[in-house]
Amino acid sequence: MNGIESTKHIRSLDIKEKIPIIAVTANALKGDREKFLEAGMQDYISKPIESEKFIAILKNYLKKTN
């Protein structure tokens, strides 16, 4: 099961609170970000990961859950 399939499965579950899902992938071609977001992911970061950017994304979602 890949990330898109996993996301679609999680989104199909009867979960009241929306779980943030962030794509961390080597797929960085034009249209990849949109493909992941359309699958139900909230955000996307491509490899190689810039630590500052990754931390900023995580902080954004941690703020939303507190």
Distance bins in CASP14 RR format, pairs under 12 A and 6 or more apart:
PFRMAT RR
TARGET T0000
AUTHOR 0000-0000-0000
RMODE 2
METHOD distances of the structure
MODEL  1
1 7 0 0 0 0 1 0 0 0 0 0 0
1 8 0 0 0 0 1 0 0 0 0 0 0
1 9 1 0 0 1 0 0 0 0 0 0 0
1 10 0 0 0 0 0 1 0 0 0 0 0
2 8 0 0 0 0 0 1 0 0 0 0 0
2 9 0 0 0 0 0 1 0 0 0 0 0
2 23 0 0 0 0 0 1 0 0 0 0 0
2 25 0 0 0 0 1 0 0 0 0 0 0
2 27 0 0 0 0 0 1 0 0 0 0 0
2 35 0 0 0 0 0 1 0 0 0 0 0
2 36 0 0 0 0 0 1 0 0 0 0 0
2 39 0 0 0 0 1 0 0 0 0 0 0
3 9 0 0 0 0 1 0 0 0 0 0 0
3 10 0 0 0 0 1 0 0 0 0 0 0
3 11 0 0 0 0 0 1 0 0 0 0 0
3 21 0 0 0 0 1 0 0 0 0 0 0
3 22 0 0 0 0 0 1 0 0 0 0 0
3 23 1 0 0 1 0 0 0 0 0 0 0
3 24 0 0 0 0 1 0 0 0 0 0 0
3 25 0 0 0 0 1 0 0 0 0 0 0
3 27 0 0 0 0 0 1 0 0 0 0 0
3 35 0 0 0 0 0 1 0 0 0 0 0
3 36 0 0 0 0 1 0 0 0 0 0 0
3 39 1 0 0 1 0 0 0 0 0 0 0
3 40 0 0 0 0 0 1 0 0 0 0 0
3 41 0 0 0 0 1 0 0 0 0 0 0
3 44 0 0 0 0 0 1 0 0 0 0 0
4 10 0 0 0 0 0 1 0 0 0 0 0
4 11 0 0 0 0 0 1 0 0 0 0 0
4 21 0 0 0 0 0 1 0 0 0 0 0
4 23 0 0 0 0 1 0 0 0 0 0 0
4 25 0 0 0 0 1 0 0 0 0 0 0
4 27 0 0 0 0 0 1 0 0 0 0 0
4 32 0 0 0 0 0 1 0 0 0 0 0
4 35 1 0 0 1 0 0 0 0 0 0 0
4 36 1 0 0 1 0 0 0 0 0 0 0
4 37 0 0 0 0 0 1 0 0 0 0 0
4 38 0 0 0 0 1 0 0 0 0 0 0
4 39 1 0 1 0 0 0 0 0 0 0 0
4 40 0 0 0 0 1 0 0 0 0 0 0
4 41 0 0 0 0 1 0 0 0 0 0 0
4 44 0 0 0 0 0 1 0 0 0 0 0
5 11 0 0 0 0 0 1 0 0 0 0 0
5 12 0 0 0 0 0 1 0 0 0 0 0
5 39 0 0 0 0 1 0 0 0 0 0 0
5 40 0 0 0 0 0 1 0 0 0 0 0
5 41 0 0 0 0 0 1 0 0 0 0 0
6 12 0 0 0 0 0 1 0 0 0 0 0
6 13 0 0 0 0 0 1 0 0 0 0 0
6 19 0 0 0 0 0 1 0 0 0 0 0
6 21 0 0 0 0 1 0 0 0 0 0 0
6 23 0 0 0 0 0 1 0 0 0 0 0
6 36 0 0 0 0 0 1 0 0 0 0 0
6 39 0 0 0 0 1 0 0 0 0 0 0
6 40 0 0 0 0 0 1 0 0 0 0 0
6 41 0 0 0 0 1 0 0 0 0 0 0
7 13 0 0 0 0 0 1 0 0 0 0 0
7 18 0 0 0 0 0 1 0 0 0 0 0
7 19 0 0 0 0 1 0 0 0 0 0 0
7 20 0 0 0 0 0 1 0 0 0 0 0
7 21 1 0 1 0 0 0 0 0 0 0 0
7 22 0 0 0 0 0 1 0 0 0 0 0
7 23 0 0 0 0 1 0 0 0 0 0 0
7 25 0 0 0 0 0 1 0 0 0 0 0
7 35 0 0 0 0 0 1 0 0 0 0 0
7 36 1 0 0 1 0 0 0 0 0 0 0
7 37 0 0 0 0 0 1 0 0 0 0 0
7 38 0 0 0 0 1 0 0 0 0 0 0
7 39 1 0 1 0 0 0 0 0 0 0 0
7 40 1 0 1 0 0 0 0 0 0 0 0
7 41 1 0 1 0 0 0 0 0 0 0 0
7 42 0 0 0 0 1 0 0 0 0 0 0
7 43 0 0 0 0 0 1 0 0 0 0 0
7 44 0 0 0 0 0 1 0 0 0 0 0
8 21 0 0 0 0 0 1 0 0 0 0 0
8 36 0 0 0 0 0 1 0 0 0 0 0
8 38 0 0 0 0 0 1 0 0 0 0 0
8 39 1 0 0 1 0 0 0 0 0 0 0
8 40 1 0 0 1 0 0 0 0 0 0 0
8 41 0 0 0 0 0 1 0 0 0 0 0
9 15 0 0 0 0 0 1 0 0 0 0 0
9 19 0 0 0 0 0 1 0 0 0 0 0
9 21 0 0 0 0 0 1 0 0 0 0 0
9 39 0 0 0 0 0 1 0 0 0 0 0
9 40 0 0 0 0 0 1 0 0 0 0 0
10 17 0 0 0 0 0 1 0 0 0 0 0
10 18 0 0 0 0 1 0 0 0 0 0 0
10 19 1 0 0 1 0 0 0 0 0 0 0
10 20 0 0 0 0 0 1 0 0 0 0 0
10 21 1 0 0 1 0 0 0 0 0 0 0
10 39 0 0 0 0 0 1 0 0 0 0 0
10 40 0 0 0 0 1 0 0 0 0 0 0
10 41 0 0 0 0 1 0 0 0 0 0 0
10 42 0 0 0 0 0 1 0 0 0 0 0
11 18 0 0 0 0 1 0 0 0 0 0 0
11 19 0 0 0 0 1 0 0 0 0 0 0
11 20 0 0 0 0 0 1 0 0 0 0 0
11 21 0 0 0 0 1 0 0 0 0 0 0
11 38 0 0 0 0 0 1 0 0 0 0 0
11 39 0 0 0 0 1 0 0 0 0 0 0
11 40 1 0 1 0 0 0 0 0 0 0 0
11 41 0 0 0 0 1 0 0 0 0 0 0
11 42 0 0 0 0 0 1 0 0 0 0 0
12 39 0 0 0 0 0 1 0 0 0 0 0
12 40 0 0 0 0 0 1 0 0 0 0 0
13 19 0 0 0 0 1 0 0 0 0 0 0
15 21 0 0 0 0 0 1 0 0 0 0 0
17 64 0 0 0 0 0 1 0 0 0 0 0
17 65 0 0 0 0 1 0 0 0 0 0 0
18 40 0 0 0 0 1 0 0 0 0 0 0
18 41 0 0 0 0 0 1 0 0 0 0 0
18 42 0 0 0 0 1 0 0 0 0 0 0
18 61 0 0 0 0 0 1 0 0 0 0 0
18 64 0 0 0 0 1 0 0 0 0 0 0
18 65 0 0 0 0 0 1 0 0 0 0 0
19 40 0 0 0 0 0 1 0 0 0 0 0
19 41 0 0 0 0 0 1 0 0 0 0 0
19 42 0 0 0 0 1 0 0 0 0 0 0
19 61 0 0 0 0 1 0 0 0 0 0 0
19 64 0 0 0 0 0 1 0 0 0 0 0
19 65 0 0 0 0 1 0 0 0 0 0 0
20 40 0 0 0 0 0 1 0 0 0 0 0
20 41 0 0 0 0 1 0 0 0 0 0 0
20 42 1 0 1 0 0 0 0 0 0 0 0
20 43 1 0 0 1 0 0 0 0 0 0 0
20 44 0 0 0 0 0 1 0 0 0 0 0
20 57 0 0 0 0 1 0 0 0 0 0 0
20 58 0 0 0 0 1 0 0 0 0 0 0
20 59 0 0 0 0 0 1 0 0 0 0 0
20 60 0 0 0 0 1 0 0 0 0 0 0
20 61 1 0 1 0 0 0 0 0 0 0 0
20 62 0 0 0 0 1 0 0 0 0 0 0
20 63 0 0 0 0 0 1 0 0 0 0 0
20 64 1 0 0 1 0 0 0 0 0 0 0
20 65 1 0 0 1 0 0 0 0 0 0 0
21 36 0 0 0 0 1 0 0 0 0 0 0
21 37 0 0 0 0 0 1 0 0 0 0 0
21 39 0 0 0 0 1 0 0 0 0 0 0
21 40 1 0 0 1 0 0 0 0 0 0 0
21 41 1 0 1 0 0 0 0 0 0 0 0
21 42 1 0 0 1 0 0 0 0 0 0 0
21 43 0 0 0 0 1 0 0 0 0 0 0
21 44 0 0 0 0 1 0 0 0 0 0 0
21 45 0 0 0 0 0 1 0 0 0 0 0
21 57 0 0 0 0 0 1 0 0 0 0 0
21 61 0 0 0 0 1 0 0 0 0 0 0
22 33 0 0 0 0 0 1 0 0 0 0 0
22 36 0 0 0 0 1 0 0 0 0 0 0
22 37 0 0 0 0 0 1 0 0 0 0 0
22 40 0 0 0 0 0 1 0 0 0 0 0
22 41 1 0 0 1 0 0 0 0 0 0 0
22 42 1 0 0 1 0 0 0 0 0 0 0
22 43 1 0 1 0 0 0 0 0 0 0 0
22 44 1 0 0 1 0 0 0 0 0 0 0
22 45 1 0 0 1 0 0 0 0 0 0 0
22 46 0 0 0 0 0 1 0 0 0 0 0
22 49 0 0 0 0 0 1 0 0 0 0 0
22 53 0 0 0 0 0 1 0 0 0 0 0
22 54 0 0 0 0 1 0 0 0 0 0 0
22 55 0 0 0 0 0 1 0 0 0 0 0
22 56 0 0 0 0 0 1 0 0 0 0 0
22 57 1 0 0 1 0 0 0 0 0 0 0
22 58 1 0 0 1 0 0 0 0 0 0 0
22 59 0 0 0 0 0 1 0 0 0 0 0
22 60 0 0 0 0 1 0 0 0 0 0 0
22 61 1 0 0 1 0 0 0 0 0 0 0
22 62 0 0 0 0 0 1 0 0 0 0 0
23 32 0 0 0 0 1 0 0 0 0 0 0
23 33 0 0 0 0 1 0 0 0 0 0 0
23 34 0 0 0 0 0 1 0 0 0 0 0
23 35 0 0 0 0 1 0 0 0 0 0 0
23 36 1 0 1 0 0 0 0 0 0 0 0
23 37 0 0 0 0 1 0 0 0 0 0 0
23 38 0 0 0 0 0 1 0 0 0 0 0
23 39 0 0 0 0 1 0 0 0 0 0 0
23 40 0 0 0 0 1 0 0 0 0 0 0
23 41 1 0 1 0 0 0 0 0 0 0 0
23 42 0 0 0 0 1 0 0 0 0 0 0
23 43 1 0 0 1 0 0 0 0 0 0 0
23 44 1 0 1 0 0 0 0 0 0 0 0
23 45 1 0 0 1 0 0 0 0 0 0 0
23 46 0 0 0 0 1 0 0 0 0 0 0
23 47 0 0 0 0 0 1 0 0 0 0 0
23 49 0 0 0 0 0 1 0 0 0 0 0
23 54 0 0 0 0 0 1 0 0 0 0 0
23 57 0 0 0 0 0 1 0 0 0 0 0
24 36 0 0 0 0 0 1 0 0 0 0 0
24 41 0 0 0 0 0 1 0 0 0 0 0
24 43 0 0 0 0 1 0 0 0 0 0 0
24 44 0 0 0 0 1 0 0 0 0 0 0
24 45 1 0 1 0 0 0 0 0 0 0 0
24 46 0 0 0 0 1 0 0 0 0 0 0
24 47 1 0 0 1 0 0 0 0 0 0 0
24 48 0 0 0 0 0 1 0 0 0 0 0
24 49 1 0 0 1 0 0 0 0 0 0 0
24 50 0 0 0 0 0 1 0 0 0 0 0
24 53 0 0 0 0 0 1 0 0 0 0 0
24 54 1 0 0 1 0 0 0 0 0 0 0
24 57 0 0 0 0 1 0 0 0 0 0 0
24 58 0 0 0 0 0 1 0 0 0 0 0
25 32 1 0 0 1 0 0 0 0 0 0 0
25 33 0 0 0 0 1 0 0 0 0 0 0
25 35 0 0 0 0 0 1 0 0 0 0 0
25 36 1 0 0 1 0 0 0 0 0 0 0
25 39 0 0 0 0 0 1 0 0 0 0 0
25 41 0 0 0 0 1 0 0 0 0 0 0
25 43 0 0 0 0 0 1 0 0 0 0 0
25 44 1 0 0 1 0 0 0 0 0 0 0
25 45 1 0 0 1 0 0 0 0 0 0 0
25 46 1 0 0 1 0 0 0 0 0 0 0
25 47 1 0 0 1 0 0 0 0 0 0 0
25 48 0 0 0 0 0 1 0 0 0 0 0
25 49 0 0 0 0 0 1 0 0 0 0 0
26 32 0 0 0 0 1 0 0 0 0 0 0
26 44 0 0 0 0 0 1 0 0 0 0 0
26 45 0 0 0 0 0 1 0 0 0 0 0
26 46 1 0 0 1 0 0 0 0 0 0 0
26 47 1 0 1 0 0 0 0 0 0 0 0
26 48 0 0 0 0 1 0 0 0 0 0 0
26 49 0 0 0 0 0 1 0 0 0 0 0
27 33 0 0 0 0 1 0 0 0 0 0 0
27 34 0 0 0 0 0 1 0 0 0 0 0
27 35 0 0 0 0 1 0 0 0 0 0 0
27 36 0 0 0 0 1 0 0 0 0 0 0
27 39 0 0 0 0 0 1 0 0 0 0 0
27 44 0 0 0 0 1 0 0 0 0 0 0
27 45 0 0 0 0 0 1 0 0 0 0 0
27 46 1 0 0 1 0 0 0 0 0 0 0
27 47 0 0 0 0 1 0 0 0 0 0 0
28 35 0 0 0 0 0 1 0 0 0 0 0
28 36 0 0 0 0 0 1 0 0 0 0 0
28 44 0 0 0 0 1 0 0 0 0 0 0
28 45 0 0 0 0 1 0 0 0 0 0 0
28 46 1 1 0 0 0 0 0 0 0 0 0
28 47 1 0 0 1 0 0 0 0 0 0 0
28 48 0 0 0 0 1 0 0 0 0 0 0
28 49 0 0 0 0 0 1 0 0 0 0 0
29 35 0 0 0 0 1 0 0 0 0 0 0
29 36 0 0 0 0 0 1 0 0 0 0 0
29 46 0 0 0 0 1 0 0 0 0 0 0
30 46 0 0 0 0 0 1 0 0 0 0 0
31 37 0 0 0 0 1 0 0 0 0 0 0
31 38 0 0 0 0 1 0 0 0 0 0 0
31 44 0 0 0 0 0 1 0 0 0 0 0
31 46 0 0 0 0 0 1 0 0 0 0 0
32 38 0 0 0 0 0 1 0 0 0 0 0
32 39 0 0 0 0 0 1 0 0 0 0 0
32 41 0 0 0 0 0 1 0 0 0 0 0
32 44 1 0 0 1 0 0 0 0 0 0 0
32 45 0 0 0 0 0 1 0 0 0 0 0
32 46 1 0 0 1 0 0 0 0 0 0 0
32 47 0 0 0 0 0 1 0 0 0 0 0
33 39 0 0 0 0 0 1 0 0 0 0 0
33 41 0 0 0 0 1 0 0 0 0 0 0
33 42 0 0 0 0 0 1 0 0 0 0 0
33 43 0 0 0 0 1 0 0 0 0 0 0
33 44 1 0 1 0 0 0 0 0 0 0 0
33 45 0 0 0 0 1 0 0 0 0 0 0
33 46 0 0 0 0 1 0 0 0 0 0 0
34 40 0 0 0 0 0 1 0 0 0 0 0
34 41 0 0 0 0 0 1 0 0 0 0 0
34 44 0 0 0 0 1 0 0 0 0 0 0
35 41 0 0 0 0 1 0 0 0 0 0 0
35 44 0 0 0 0 1 0 0 0 0 0 0
36 42 0 0 0 0 1 0 0 0 0 0 0
36 43 0 0 0 0 1 0 0 0 0 0 0
36 44 1 0 1 0 0 0 0 0 0 0 0
36 45 0 0 0 0 1 0 0 0 0 0 0
36 46 0 0 0 0 0 1 0 0 0 0 0
37 43 1 0 0 1 0 0 0 0 0 0 0
37 44 1 0 0 1 0 0 0 0 0 0 0
38 44 0 0 0 0 0 1 0 0 0 0 0
41 57 0 0 0 0 0 1 0 0 0 0 0
41 61 0 0 0 0 0 1 0 0 0 0 0
42 57 0 0 0 0 1 0 0 0 0 0 0
42 58 0 0 0 0 0 1 0 0 0 0 0
42 60 0 0 0 0 1 0 0 0 0 0 0
42 61 1 0 0 1 0 0 0 0 0 0 0
42 64 0 0 0 0 1 0 0 0 0 0 0
42 65 0 0 0 0 0 1 0 0 0 0 0
43 53 0 0 0 0 0 1 0 0 0 0 0
43 54 0 0 0 0 0 1 0 0 0 0 0
43 56 0 0 0 0 0 1 0 0 0 0 0
43 57 1 0 1 0 0 0 0 0 0 0 0
43 58 0 0 0 0 1 0 0 0 0 0 0
43 59 0 0 0 0 0 1 0 0 0 0 0
43 60 1 0 0 1 0 0 0 0 0 0 0
43 61 1 0 0 1 0 0 0 0 0 0 0
43 64 0 0 0 0 0 1 0 0 0 0 0
44 53 0 0 0 0 0 1 0 0 0 0 0
44 54 0 0 0 0 0 1 0 0 0 0 0
44 57 0 0 0 0 1 0 0 0 0 0 0
45 51 0 0 0 0 0 1 0 0 0 0 0
45 52 0 0 0 0 0 1 0 0 0 0 0
45 53 1 0 0 1 0 0 0 0 0 0 0
45 54 1 0 1 0 0 0 0 0 0 0 0
45 55 0 0 0 0 0 1 0 0 0 0 0
45 56 0 0 0 0 1 0 0 0 0 0 0
45 57 1 0 0 1 0 0 0 0 0 0 0
45 58 0 0 0 0 1 0 0 0 0 0 0
45 60 0 0 0 0 0 1 0 0 0 0 0
46 53 0 0 0 0 1 0 0 0 0 0 0
46 54 0 0 0 0 0 1 0 0 0 0 0
46 57 0 0 0 0 0 1 0 0 0 0 0
47 53 0 0 0 0 0 1 0 0 0 0 0
47 54 0 0 0 0 0 1 0 0 0 0 0
48 54 0 0 0 0 0 1 0 0 0 0 0
49 55 0 0 0 0 1 0 0 0 0 0 0
49 56 0 0 0 0 0 1 0 0 0 0 0
49 57 0 0 0 0 1 0 0 0 0 0 0
49 58 0 0 0 0 0 1 0 0 0 0 0
50 56 0 0 0 0 1 0 0 0 0 0 0
50 57 0 0 0 0 0 1 0 0 0 0 0
51 57 0 0 0 0 0 1 0 0 0 0 0
51 58 0 0 0 0 0 1 0 0 0 0 0
52 58 0 0 0 0 0 1 0 0 0 0 0
52 59 0 0 0 0 0 1 0 0 0 0 0
53 59 0 0 0 0 0 1 0 0 0 0 0
53 60 0 0 0 0 0 1 0 0 0 0 0
54 60 0 0 0 0 0 1 0 0 0 0 0
54 61 0 0 0 0 0 1 0 0 0 0 0
55 61 0 0 0 0 0 1 0 0 0 0 0
55 62 0 0 0 0 0 1 0 0 0 0 0
56 62 0 0 0 0 0 1 0 0 0 0 0
56 63 0 0 0 0 0 1 0 0 0 0 0
57 63 0 0 0 0 0 1 0 0 0 0 0
57 64 0 0 0 0 0 1 0 0 0 0 0
58 64 0 0 0 0 0 1 0 0 0 0 0
58 65 0 0 0 0 0 1 0 0 0 0 0
59 65 0 0 0 0 0 1 0 0 0 0 0
59 66 0 0 0 0 0 1 0 0 0 0 0
60 66 0 0 0 0 0 1 0 0 0 0 0
END
